Every structure is written in C-alpha cells, then in structure tokens.
Amino acid sequence: MNKMVTSQINVICIISSYTRGGAEQVLSENIRGFDKDLFSFTVACLYFIDPDHEKILKNLGVDVYPNLLKQKYNIFVILKLYKIIKKYQSQILFLFTDNRDAIFYGIIAAKMAGVPVIIGASHCIGLWGGKSSISKYSKIMLPFIDKIIAVSNTHKDYLNQQEGIDRDKLEVIYNGVDINLYFPKEKDLNLIREIGFDPSSPILGVVAGLRPEKGIDVFLQAAKLILNKYPEVQFLIAGDGIQRKALEELAKALNISERFKFLGYRADIYDLMPLLDIYISPSPPAGDNFSVVVLEAMACGIPVIATDVGSRREQVIENQTGFLINPYDSEIIAEKVDFLLKHKEVALEMGKKGRDLVVKNFTYHQMVNQTQNLFQELLKLKKDR
C-alpha cells in the first residue's frame, strides 16, 4: 500500500459510530473549520456511519473508513487501523469517543505506528457518586493519552473527581455553534404552514434523538398540562429514533396528537429553530452533558427551559437566558411555559441574553481555534523533546 505524501499534519479520528448527534456534529464542525493548509483528516469508524454524515465528510475532502469492527473483540481491527495510520502518516490520533473499543484498539494501533500525539474527547457525564461512565479498559489506556478534552468546567470536575483523571490531563473546550447559521430572524410563515401549523399560535419544540435518555415522554406529559390552559399551543419534535412509535402512541393516549408534529430527522434545524417561541430540553440525569441544540436555540434568540443535568448551568443562566428545572417534572415545565407565554417581554429578553451568551462564549470559531491550537501545541511539545 502506497503512503500518502503530504506537507499537512494528518489527524486520524477514531470514533465508534458516526450517528446523528451533537457530538458527531461537533467533530464535523471541527474538521470543517481547521486550517486546510496545516491539517488533513482521516476518519475511522468502528461501527455504523450515518450516510448523510459520510457525505458531509467526503465533501470536506476526508477519507472515511466505516464498519472496521465486524464483530466484538476482533484484534485484527488493530492491524486495519495501523495500516490506515501508516498510509496517511498520521501525527495525531484524535479519539472522539468514550467507547472502550475505539480507545483500546485505537491507542494500540497508534503506538505501533509511532503516532506522537494522542488526544481524547469525552462527551459523556455520569451520575456523581454513581457508576463510572468510563470502562476499566479505557482507564488502563489513560497514561498513553496526552490530553482529554472536556466540554465544560463541570465536566472537567466530574472527570477528575468521579473518574480519577488527573486535572493536568484535562482541557476544557466548550462546544460551539455557527452564529451565522443560527441567528434570530422573523418566523418563516410559509414553513410554518408547510409543517401544518397555524402561524398565529405559539410553537414549542424539542430537537433530539427519540431515545429514552432524551426524556421526550416528559415533554409530552407537560404538553398535556399546557394544552389544558392554552389549547392553541402547537408542539413539534424534530428527530428520529427507536422510541418514535411509542411516543406517537403516547401522544394519542394523552389525546394531544392533533397539536403535535413528529417531523423525523431534519437537516434544516437552522430554519426550524427560529419558528419556536420556547425551546424545551427535558433530558434526564446522564442523558445529556453540554447540549449543542440548546446552544442553537439560544443562538436563535429562543428562551430555553432545560433540566438541570450535566453541564447545563454553564449554558443556561437561571432567570436570565431561561429556566433550569428538575428532571422528570412535567408540571414544572408547564409552569415555566405558562410564565413565558404570559410574560412575552421577559421571554424576548431571555432570548436576547441567550444569543449574547452564545456569541461571547460558545461560537464555532472559538471551539475550532482552541482545538486547533491544542493540537499544534501538543505536537510542538513532542517534537521539541
């Protein structure tokens, strides 16, 4: 196999599955934003890769290697990864995953190939005092990782205090969003009608994978309470997943189906988000950490009602950009919605402050620049030794 000759620094990104989620979106955005004169990327995916994401990556000039691990505990995947790394002469291994297989196999392959810099990026956060969210196999490999990116200061504290990772090994880089794509704008009345909604009535929404860890059932139960007082309110859910049928059945059982639209997966969230009057994020504990979609809502000037889980307190400022609530509590969601619908000037001000916070702390350019700088600093440190 011929080696790839290039003056760029090749980064080999190893990820378990490349699905439609916030973490995967962050990786794609980093790849898009890095200086192409300095860096090139290769993506190795152990399992499934979403076709839309694969297309995005290939359009960015990224070579993608999907489905490398056909069966569990197949050590031959190390050889596959080794060959890919040698082909591109990768100088940085970016483990954009908490998956033990990707971490274990990826580090062994990288060490065999002589990759000088190994960087991890953790996204999961477990319960304080609960079961570890990092496998013992991943912890065995920690000494070989130069830095681990945490998505918030709360996340850094969790990884240090709960998981026992040295603070010096942890680097906080907030997730960021493209504020030129997500911004406040007038509601698109044609799009509202296309969805099947009345442009004159409020719209509340959630964007999430329809999985148990996203708490969408609580959102539906809250909608029932909201409709008892505001029968004109409309609700949309953008996203798909294993719970979709069950959630649609729950909406029928609650007799609220006529006010709901299950839109499935949508690539135009930047157009959908400005349609909302309020964004709701009902994730249970350990179901979310530093939500990209919450940032997207705030960037669009939408007030947010979000459960106080993960790193939310660094995203949503209580009573300023929205409300933080206890998980599993449909009644408090309905109560906060009632307040915002009654006090539209407060909702508008919260939306403005949310946009300002994103512009100040959570932009795509900030995230990309900090990540690229970290890569360059670590590589220089290794070369100077």
C-alpha positions as CSV (number, residue, x, y, z in Angstrom):
1,M,0.0,0.0,0.0
2,N,1.5,3.4,-1.0
3,K,2.0,6.0,1.6
4,M,0.3,9.4,1.3
5,V,2.9,12.1,0.9
6,T,1.7,15.5,2.2
7,S,3.0,18.5,4.0
8,Q,-0.2,18.7,6.1
9,I,-0.4,17.3,9.5
10,N,-2.8,14.3,9.2
11,V,-5.2,13.7,12.1
12,I,-6.7,10.2,12.3
13,C,-10.1,10.5,14.1
14,I,-11.3,7.2,15.5
15,I,-15.0,7.1,16.5
16,S,-17.2,4.2,17.4
17,S,-20.4,5.2,15.5
18,Y,-21.0,8.3,13.4
19,T,-24.7,8.9,14.1
20,R,-26.9,12.0,14.0
21,G,-26.0,13.5,17.3
22,G,-24.5,16.6,18.8
23,A,-21.0,15.0,19.5
24,E,-20.7,13.9,15.9
25,Q,-21.8,17.4,14.7
26,V,-19.0,18.9,16.8
27,L,-16.4,16.6,15.1
28,S,-17.7,17.5,11.7
29,E,-17.6,21.2,12.5
30,N,-14.0,20.9,13.8
31,I,-12.9,19.2,10.6
32,R,-14.7,21.9,8.5
33,G,-13.1,24.7,10.4
34,F,-9.4,23.6,10.8
35,D,-6.8,25.3,8.6
36,K,-6.7,23.1,5.5
37,D,-3.1,24.3,4.7
38,L,-2.0,22.9,8.0
39,F,-4.2,19.9,8.7
40,S,-5.9,17.0,6.9
41,F,-8.3,14.5,8.5
42,T,-9.0,10.8,8.1
43,V,-12.0,9.2,9.9
44,A,-12.0,5.6,11.0
45,C,-15.4,4.4,12.3
46,L,-15.6,1.1,14.1
47,Y,-19.3,0.6,13.5
48,F,-22.1,2.4,11.7
49,I,-21.8,5.7,10.0
50,D,-24.8,7.8,9.0
51,P,-24.9,8.2,5.2
52,D,-25.5,12.0,5.5
53,H,-22.5,12.4,7.8
54,E,-20.4,10.3,5.4
55,K,-21.4,12.5,2.5
56,I,-20.5,15.7,4.5
57,L,-17.1,14.3,5.4
58,K,-16.3,13.3,1.9
59,N,-17.4,16.7,0.6
60,L,-14.8,18.1,3.1
61,G,-12.2,16.0,1.4
62,V,-12.0,13.5,4.3
63,D,-11.3,9.8,3.6
64,V,-13.7,7.7,5.6
65,Y,-13.2,4.1,6.7
66,P,-16.5,2.7,8.1
67,N,-17.5,-0.6,9.7
68,L,-14.0,-1.7,10.7
69,L,-15.1,-3.8,13.6
70,K,-17.3,-6.5,12.2
71,Q,-17.5,-8.5,15.5
72,K,-16.8,-7.8,19.1
73,Y,-13.2,-8.4,20.4
74,N,-11.7,-8.7,17.0
75,I,-8.0,-7.8,17.5
76,F,-7.5,-7.7,13.7
77,V,-9.0,-4.3,13.8
78,I,-5.8,-3.1,15.3
79,L,-4.0,-4.1,12.1
80,K,-6.6,-2.3,10.0
81,L,-6.2,0.9,12.0
82,Y,-2.4,0.5,11.9
83,K,-2.4,0.3,8.1
84,I,-4.7,3.4,7.8
85,I,-2.4,5.4,10.1
86,K,0.7,4.4,8.2
87,K,-0.9,5.2,4.9
88,Y,-1.6,8.8,5.9
89,Q,1.4,9.1,8.1
90,S,-0.8,10.4,10.8
91,Q,0.8,12.5,13.5
92,I,-2.2,13.0,15.8
93,L,-4.7,10.4,17.0
94,F,-8.0,12.1,17.9
95,L,-10.2,9.7,19.9
96,F,-13.5,11.4,19.6
97,T,-15.4,8.9,21.7
98,D,-16.0,7.4,25.1
99,N,-16.2,4.0,23.6
100,R,-13.8,1.5,25.1
101,D,-13.2,-0.4,21.9
102,A,-12.3,2.7,19.9
103,I,-10.0,3.9,22.7
104,F,-8.3,0.5,23.3
105,Y,-7.8,-0.6,19.7
106,G,-7.0,3.0,18.5
107,I,-4.2,3.6,21.1
108,I,-2.6,0.2,20.4
109,A,-2.6,0.9,16.7
110,A,-1.3,4.4,17.1
111,K,1.5,3.3,19.4
112,M,2.5,0.6,16.9
113,A,2.6,3.2,14.1
114,G,4.6,5.7,16.1
115,V,1.9,8.4,16.3
116,P,3.5,11.1,18.6
117,V,0.3,12.8,19.9
118,I,-2.9,11.1,21.3
119,I,-5.8,13.3,22.2
120,G,-9.2,12.1,23.6
121,A,-12.5,13.9,23.6
122,S,-15.0,12.9,26.2
123,H,-18.7,13.8,25.9
124,C,-20.5,11.6,28.5
125,I,-21.1,12.5,32.0
126,G,-22.4,10.0,34.5
127,L,-24.0,10.5,37.9
128,W,-22.0,12.0,40.7
129,G,-21.5,9.1,43.2
130,G,-22.9,6.6,40.7
131,K,-21.4,4.0,38.4
132,S,-18.3,5.0,36.4
133,S,-19.1,6.2,32.8
134,I,-15.6,5.2,31.7
135,S,-14.7,1.5,31.3
136,K,-11.8,-0.1,33.1
137,Y,-10.3,-0.9,29.8
138,S,-10.3,2.8,28.8
139,K,-8.8,3.7,32.1
140,I,-5.9,1.3,31.5
141,M,-5.1,3.3,28.4
142,L,-5.2,6.7,30.1
143,P,-1.4,7.0,30.6
144,F,-1.0,6.9,26.8
145,I,-3.3,9.9,26.2
146,D,-1.7,13.3,26.2
147,K,-4.8,15.4,26.7
148,I,-8.5,14.8,27.1
149,I,-11.0,17.5,26.0
150,A,-13.8,18.1,28.5
151,V,-16.8,20.1,27.2
152,S,-17.2,22.3,30.3
153,N,-15.7,23.0,33.7
154,T,-18.4,20.9,35.3
155,H,-17.4,18.0,33.0
156,K,-13.7,18.5,33.9
157,D,-14.6,18.4,37.6
158,Y,-16.6,15.2,37.0
159,L,-13.8,13.5,35.1
160,N,-11.3,14.5,37.8
161,Q,-13.3,13.9,41.0
162,Q,-15.5,11.0,39.9
163,E,-13.4,9.2,37.3
164,G,-10.0,10.0,38.8
165,I,-8.4,11.6,35.8
166,D,-5.6,14.0,36.6
167,R,-6.7,17.6,36.1
168,D,-3.5,18.4,34.2
169,K,-4.6,15.9,31.5
170,L,-7.9,17.7,31.1
171,E,-8.5,20.6,28.7
172,V,-11.9,22.5,28.7
173,I,-13.1,23.4,25.2
174,Y,-16.8,24.3,25.0
175,N,-18.9,23.1,22.2
176,G,-19.8,25.8,19.8
177,V,-22.3,26.7,17.1
178,D,-22.2,28.7,13.9
179,I,-23.8,32.0,14.9
180,N,-24.0,33.0,11.2
181,L,-26.2,29.9,10.6
182,Y,-28.2,30.1,13.8
183,F,-29.4,33.6,14.5
184,P,-32.7,35.4,15.4
185,K,-34.9,36.1,12.4
186,E,-38.6,36.5,11.6
187,K,-40.7,33.4,11.6
188,D,-41.0,31.8,8.1
189,L,-44.8,31.7,7.8
190,N,-44.6,29.5,4.7
191,L,-42.6,26.9,6.5
192,I,-45.0,27.0,9.5
193,R,-47.9,26.3,7.1
194,E,-45.9,23.7,5.3
195,I,-45.5,21.8,8.6
196,G,-49.2,22.1,9.2
197,F,-49.2,24.7,11.9
198,D,-51.1,28.0,12.4
199,P,-48.7,30.9,12.2
200,S,-50.7,32.9,14.7
201,S,-50.3,30.4,17.6
202,P,-47.3,29.7,19.8
203,I,-44.9,26.8,18.9
204,L,-42.9,24.9,21.4
205,G,-40.3,22.3,20.4
206,V,-37.6,19.7,21.0
207,V,-34.8,18.6,18.7
208,A,-33.4,15.2,19.8
209,G,-32.9,11.6,19.0
210,L,-36.0,9.8,20.1
211,R,-34.4,7.6,22.7
212,P,-35.2,7.0,26.4
213,E,-32.2,9.2,27.6
214,K,-33.7,12.3,26.0
215,G,-36.9,12.4,28.2
216,I,-39.3,13.1,25.4
217,D,-42.1,11.3,27.2
218,V,-41.9,14.0,29.9
219,F,-42.2,16.7,27.2
220,L,-45.5,15.0,26.0
221,Q,-46.9,14.8,29.5
222,A,-46.0,18.5,30.0
223,A,-47.8,19.3,26.7
224,K,-50.9,17.7,28.0
225,L,-50.9,20.1,31.0
226,I,-50.0,23.1,28.8
227,L,-52.9,22.4,26.4
228,N,-55.4,22.3,29.3
229,K,-54.7,26.0,29.8
230,Y,-53.5,27.0,26.3
231,P,-55.3,24.8,23.8
232,E,-53.9,26.8,20.8
233,V,-50.3,25.9,21.6
234,Q,-48.5,23.7,19.0
235,F,-45.7,21.3,19.5
236,L,-43.0,19.9,17.2
237,I,-40.4,17.2,17.7
238,A,-37.5,17.1,15.2
239,G,-35.6,13.9,15.4
240,D,-36.0,10.1,15.0
241,G,-35.1,7.0,16.9
242,I,-36.2,3.8,18.5
243,Q,-38.9,5.5,20.6
244,R,-40.7,7.2,17.8
245,K,-43.6,4.8,17.6
246,A,-44.0,4.6,21.3
247,L,-44.0,8.4,21.6
248,E,-46.6,8.8,18.9
249,E,-48.8,6.2,20.7
250,L,-48.3,8.2,24.0
251,A,-49.4,11.4,22.2
252,K,-52.6,9.5,21.1
253,A,-53.2,8.2,24.6
254,L,-52.9,11.7,26.0
255,N,-55.3,12.9,23.3
256,I,-52.8,15.6,22.1
257,S,-51.8,14.2,18.7
258,E,-53.7,16.9,16.9
259,R,-51.4,19.5,18.4
260,F,-48.2,17.6,17.7
261,K,-45.9,17.2,14.7
262,F,-43.3,14.5,14.7
263,L,-41.1,15.7,11.9
264,G,-38.4,13.0,11.9
265,Y,-34.8,13.8,11.1
266,R,-34.4,17.3,9.6
267,A,-31.3,18.7,8.1
268,D,-32.7,22.3,8.3
269,I,-32.7,22.8,12.1
270,Y,-31.3,26.3,11.5
271,D,-34.6,27.1,9.7
272,L,-36.9,25.3,12.2
273,M,-35.4,26.7,15.4
274,P,-36.5,30.3,14.7
275,L,-40.1,29.1,14.4
276,L,-40.2,28.3,18.1
277,D,-41.4,30.6,20.9
278,I,-39.8,28.4,23.6
279,Y,-37.3,25.6,23.4
280,I,-37.6,22.7,25.9
281,S,-34.8,20.3,26.8
282,P,-36.2,17.6,29.1
283,S,-33.2,15.2,29.3
284,P,-32.9,13.1,32.5
285,P,-29.6,12.8,34.5
286,A,-26.8,11.4,32.4
287,G,-28.9,11.8,29.3
288,D,-27.1,15.0,28.2
289,N,-24.0,16.9,29.1
290,F,-23.3,20.1,27.1
291,S,-26.1,20.2,24.6
292,V,-25.3,21.6,21.1
293,V,-29.0,22.0,20.3
294,V,-29.6,24.1,23.4
295,L,-26.8,26.4,22.1
296,E,-28.5,26.5,18.7
297,A,-31.8,27.6,20.3
298,M,-30.1,30.3,22.4
299,A,-28.2,31.5,19.3
300,C,-31.6,31.9,17.6
301,G,-32.8,34.1,20.5
302,I,-35.2,31.4,21.9
303,P,-35.7,31.2,25.6
304,V,-34.9,27.8,27.0
305,I,-36.4,25.6,29.6
306,A,-33.9,22.8,30.4
307,T,-33.4,20.2,33.0
308,D,-30.6,20.9,35.4
309,V,-28.4,18.0,34.3
310,G,-24.8,17.6,33.1
311,S,-23.2,20.9,32.4
312,R,-26.4,22.9,31.9
313,R,-25.6,25.5,34.5
314,E,-22.7,26.7,32.2
315,Q,-25.2,27.0,29.3
316,V,-28.5,28.2,30.7
317,I,-28.3,31.1,33.2
318,E,-31.2,30.8,35.5
319,N,-33.8,33.6,35.1
320,Q,-31.6,35.3,32.5
321,T,-31.4,33.1,29.4
322,G,-34.1,30.6,30.5
323,F,-35.0,28.3,33.3
324,L,-33.3,25.2,34.9
325,I,-35.7,22.6,36.2
326,N,-35.6,19.2,37.9
327,P,-35.7,16.2,35.6
328,Y,-38.9,14.1,35.2
329,D,-41.1,17.0,36.3
330,S,-43.8,17.7,33.6
331,E,-45.6,20.1,36.0
332,I,-42.7,22.5,36.4
333,I,-42.2,22.5,32.6
334,A,-45.9,23.5,32.2
335,E,-45.5,26.1,34.9
336,K,-42.5,27.8,33.3
337,V,-44.2,27.7,29.9
338,D,-47.2,29.4,31.4
339,F,-45.0,32.1,32.8
340,L,-43.2,32.8,29.5
341,L,-46.5,32.8,27.5
342,K,-47.9,35.3,30.0
343,H,-44.8,37.5,30.0
344,K,-43.7,37.8,26.4
345,E,-41.4,40.7,27.1
346,V,-39.4,38.5,29.6
347,A,-39.3,35.7,27.1
348,L,-37.9,38.1,24.5
349,E,-35.3,39.5,26.9
350,M,-34.2,35.9,27.8
351,G,-33.8,35.1,24.1
352,K,-31.6,38.2,23.6
353,K,-29.4,37.4,26.6
354,G,-29.1,33.8,25.4
355,R,-27.9,35.0,22.0
356,D,-25.4,37.3,23.7
357,L,-24.1,34.5,25.8
358,V,-23.5,32.2,22.8
359,V,-21.8,34.9,20.9
360,K,-19.5,35.6,23.8
361,N,-18.6,32.0,24.9
362,F,-19.9,29.3,22.6
363,T,-19.2,30.0,18.9
364,Y,-18.0,27.6,16.3
365,H,-14.9,29.7,15.6
366,Q,-13.9,29.7,19.3
367,M,-14.2,25.9,19.5
368,V,-12.3,25.3,16.3
369,N,-9.5,27.8,17.2
370,Q,-9.0,26.3,20.7
371,T,-8.9,22.8,19.4
372,Q,-6.5,23.5,16.6
373,N,-4.2,25.4,19.0
374,L,-4.2,22.5,21.4
375,F,-3.2,20.1,18.5
376,Q,-0.4,22.4,17.5
377,E,0.9,22.9,21.0
378,L,1.0,19.2,21.8
379,L,2.7,18.3,18.5
380,K,5.3,21.0,19.1
381,L,5.9,19.8,22.6
382,K,6.5,16.3,21.4
383,K,8.9,17.4,18.6
384,D,10.9,19.6,21.0
385,R,11.6,16.7,23.3
